[in-house]
């Protein structure tokens, strides 16, 4: 008999919440002229009811699914919050206005449509917003196009083509961040695959705009009343200088370097043959440490050894990790050079594509709670405690330092207990008998 907790929803059942959501969104927004928040909550409620009745899921499982979805989207939400702050600062400081100003200055009747598309593409790429681009520089371009005798549809097509290209390709865009977060992949991996469809579409649009410009050249001047008014308003309201372009240029440079918006790691799991003892573990760690983008290794002995590697997904791939593990070159262990023959079973599996750096440090920080001789027998009124930061002990390679610290405290008169905790950083609590030692002695011991 199939466990109802393990049931998989059919296509018809899966479609019900989606259909309810679409209908409720249409009714709320179009008929009632309201916002879409309540329909979204209603759609989630319908999905939860179906999960509990049709699929037999408990409330704990439904709640875990809800929180899991929030955790998945949280990095993207944090990025969107940071982007919102960034764009606000850019608008107030004149960065966005100076891009609009110089974008309008390069217009010419002979290549108006091409220049309009490229201007909107660059501004949208730097700001991550197609709607903001269309609502600012797009409106000015519509006025200029009308004065040049361009059909409004052609000008609007150029504006939309450029604006949506920049929106899809920008790492500051909301949809560009949410899509890989929900799908479980990396931001720049998502952008790289967008190149295959988005760039050819833009190139095709630019070729069409070029042909239109050659066959039907625009006549007149771009300096319409709206055009001049926008330039005068921008120059009068902001201190426009080319130095302001350094900010979007820095963003584009970081995009080119594939720098992640938030520091995060990925976890790669693989079965490794050839690891027999601790010396082999040291050799495996030495092989992986050849890359500065490998940050941690945990192993579980077995046949094969279960290895989990924490690495920077924007700089390394599972294929490169496999090459590091199976490399035949000798590695230096202490003063000796040793050769290790490791082989992977398969290609390995990416367990998590975005692990927050703090979670990685928590996983590798050794939880420690060591009582010393007679510690539990000490009267409570004589027990004092001091908190001491443990700088550097979040590095897995320094776990032995904690063992040596424990041995030292064990021989120190009056110390009762050593307990480590992780809050915003690794700390240790040293409990001691204040009749046998002092706070200074306990603090200096660490």
Secondary structure as GFF3:
##gff-version 3
##sequence-region A 1 446
A	DSSP	three_ten_helix	4	6	.	.	.	ID=ss1
A	DSSP	alpha_helix	11	26	.	.	.	ID=ss2
A	DSSP	pi_helix	27	31	.	.	.	ID=ss3
A	DSSP	alpha_helix	37	53	.	.	.	ID=ss4
A	DSSP	alpha_helix	59	93	.	.	.	ID=ss5
A	DSSP	alpha_helix	95	105	.	.	.	ID=ss6
A	DSSP	three_ten_helix	109	111	.	.	.	ID=ss7
A	DSSP	alpha_helix	112	127	.	.	.	ID=ss8
A	DSSP	alpha_helix	130	135	.	.	.	ID=ss9
A	DSSP	alpha_helix	137	147	.	.	.	ID=ss10
A	DSSP	alpha_helix	152	169	.	.	.	ID=ss11
A	DSSP	alpha_helix	174	183	.	.	.	ID=ss12
A	DSSP	alpha_helix	187	215	.	.	.	ID=ss13
A	DSSP	alpha_helix	225	237	.	.	.	ID=ss14
A	DSSP	three_ten_helix	242	244	.	.	.	ID=ss15
A	DSSP	alpha_helix	245	256	.	.	.	ID=ss16
A	DSSP	beta_strand	264	273	.	.	.	ID=ss17
A	DSSP	alpha_helix	278	288	.	.	.	ID=ss18
A	DSSP	beta_strand	294	300	.	.	.	ID=ss19
A	DSSP	beta_strand	305	311	.	.	.	ID=ss20
A	DSSP	alpha_helix	318	325	.	.	.	ID=ss21
A	DSSP	beta_strand	331	333	.	.	.	ID=ss22
A	DSSP	beta_strand	336	338	.	.	.	ID=ss23
A	DSSP	beta_strand	343	356	.	.	.	ID=ss24
A	DSSP	alpha_helix	357	364	.	.	.	ID=ss25
A	DSSP	beta_strand	369	371	.	.	.	ID=ss26
A	DSSP	three_ten_helix	375	377	.	.	.	ID=ss27
A	DSSP	three_ten_helix	380	382	.	.	.	ID=ss28
A	DSSP	beta_strand	383	389	.	.	.	ID=ss29
A	DSSP	three_ten_helix	396	398	.	.	.	ID=ss30
A	DSSP	alpha_helix	399	410	.	.	.	ID=ss31
A	DSSP	beta_strand	415	422	.	.	.	ID=ss32
A	DSSP	beta_strand	426	433	.	.	.	ID=ss33
A	DSSP	alpha_helix	439	444	.	.	.	ID=ss34
###
